[in-house]
Amino acid sequence: MKMTIVQLSQPVLSSVRAVQAVSGNGVAIAFPEPSEIEFRLSEVIDVDLDQLGLNQRIVNLTTGKAFTLNIAKSDVHDMRLPGGHGSNRFPDPERLRGG
């Protein structure tokens, strides 16, 4: 699934930036920026959301650079679910596949 980098933040006590990317259908992921990659806002990455919890090869489609990342299920959120939905905002399978 193609996702756009929408936020880069530097936690106060960390040297690693936090990255947030969102798909066109409102599924968001959050992850620490890999040491070998430096993202910029609006770059597009290709992520396989069927491979959560596993090391996967992710390609930055903007720069052509590839890197390995393990995205935990707890770092995937459906932004269309209301904030009061509770702590679990994990998308249903249809939304994970772009629906």
Stockholm file with secondary structure:
# STOCKHOLM 1.0

chainA/1-99         MKMTIVQLSQPVLSSVRAVQAVSGNGVAIAFPEPSEIEFRLSEVIDVDLDQLGLNQRIVNLTTGKAFTLNIAKSDVHDMRLPGGHGSNRFPDPERLRGG
#=GR chainA/1-99 SS CEEEEEEEECCTTCSSCEEEEEETTSEEEEEECCTTCCCCTTCEEECCGGGTTSEEEEEETTTCCEEEEECCGGGEEETTSCGGGCSCCCCCHHHHTTC
#=GC SS_cons        CEEEEEEEECCTTCSSCEEEEEETTSEEEEEECCTTCCCCTTCEEECCGGGTTSEEEEEETTTCCEEEEECCGGGEEETTSCGGGCSCCCCCHHHHTTC
//
